Amino acid sequence: MFWRFNAFGISWSLLVISFSLIPGDALPGISFGVIPIDLVVHVLLYWILCLLVVVGLLKQTNYLIAKINAVPLTLLYSNILGLILEVCQLLINGRTFDVVDLIANLTGALLGILTYYILYKW
């Protein structure tokens, strides 16, 4: 049951990892007004990631601790993933560690949790 309900979250995590490790010279320099597109992408990726992970953890029945603590575990997971990927970007040509990206990741994560509460609890 764990894998069945978390397949989408795991798949999306792999997508986030692959997008985060693209070399910097392969990324477009587009922006929405004054907001660079990479920040918009960070928010959207982590928004969807957290929504998928929290729903998956709550629907699975194998690990009661994960089910009970789904929201804090999801926020912890997304922030650790974002931090690890930002550190890994130091090793990639054209990429740098950026605190603003971490803030965008956290914003997306919080929006994902908020969306979960709106869709499932409200």
C-alpha positions in Angstrom: 0.0 0.0 0.0 2.8 2.4 0.7 4.2 2.3 -2.9 0.8 2.4 -4.4 -0.2 5.7 -2.8 3.2 7.3 -2.9 4.2 6.4 -6.5 3.2 9.9 -7.7 5.1 11.6 -5.0 8.2 9.5 -5.7 7.9 10.1 -9.4 7.5 13.8 -8.9 10.6 13.8 -6.6 12.6 12.3 -9.4 11.3 15.0 -11.7 12.3 17.7 -9.3 15.8 16.1 -8.9 16.3 15.9 -12.7 15.2 19.5 -13.2 17.4 20.7 -10.4 20.5 19.1 -11.8 20.3 20.6 -15.3 23.4 22.6 -16.2 22.9 26.4 -15.9 23.7 27.1 -19.6 20.7 24.9 -20.6 18.2 27.0 -18.7 16.2 29.9 -20.2 16.5 33.4 -18.9 12.8 34.2 -19.0 11.1 36.2 -16.3 7.5 37.2 -15.4 7.9 40.9 -15.0 10.4 41.3 -12.1 10.1 37.6 -11.0 12.7 35.3 -12.7 11.1 32.1 -14.1 13.3 29.8 -12.0 11.6 31.1 -8.8 8.2 30.4 -10.3 9.4 26.9 -11.3 10.7 26.3 -7.8 7.4 27.3 -6.2 5.4 25.2 -8.7 7.6 22.1 -8.4 7.6 22.1 -4.6 3.9 23.0 -4.5 2.9 19.8 -6.4 5.6 17.7 -4.7 4.2 18.5 -1.2 0.6 18.0 -2.2 1.4 14.6 -3.7 3.6 13.5 -0.8 1.2 14.5 2.0 -1.8 12.9 0.3 0.3 9.7 -0.3 1.4 9.5 3.3 -2.1 10.1 4.6 -3.7 7.4 2.3 -1.1 4.7 2.9 -1.7 2.3 5.8 1.6 0.5 6.3 3.4 3.2 8.5 1.1 4.7 11.1 3.8 7.1 12.3 4.1 8.5 8.7 0.3 8.8 8.5 0.0 10.6 11.8 2.9 13.0 11.1 2.3 13.4 7.3 2.4 17.2 7.3 5.6 17.8 9.3 7.3 14.9 7.5 6.3 16.3 4.1 7.7 19.7 5.0 10.9 18.2 6.4 11.3 16.0 3.3 10.8 18.8 0.8 13.1 21.2 2.7 15.9 18.6 3.1 15.5 17.6 -0.6 15.7 21.3 -1.6 18.8 21.9 0.5 20.6 18.8 -0.8 19.8 19.8 -4.4 21.0 23.4 -3.8 24.3 22.0 -2.4 24.6 19.6 -5.4 24.2 22.6 -7.7 27.6 23.8 -6.5 29.1 20.9 -8.5 27.2 21.7 -11.7 28.5 24.0 -14.4 26.6 27.3 -14.4 24.6 26.6 -11.2 25.1 28.1 -7.8 23.7 27.7 -4.3 20.9 30.3 -3.8 19.1 31.0 -0.6 16.3 32.6 -2.6 15.7 29.2 -4.3 15.3 27.7 -0.8 12.8 30.3 0.1 10.9 29.6 -3.1 11.0 25.9 -2.3 9.5 26.6 1.2 6.9 28.8 -0.3 5.8 26.1 -2.7 5.9 23.5 0.1 3.6 25.6 2.3 1.3 26.2 -0.7 1.1 22.5 -1.2 0.1 21.9 2.4 -2.4 24.7 2.2 -3.9 23.2 -1.0 -4.1 19.8 0.8 -6.1 21.5 3.7 -8.4 23.3 1.2 -9.1 20.2 -0.9 -9.3 17.6 1.8 -10.1 19.3 5.1 -12.3 22.3 4.3 
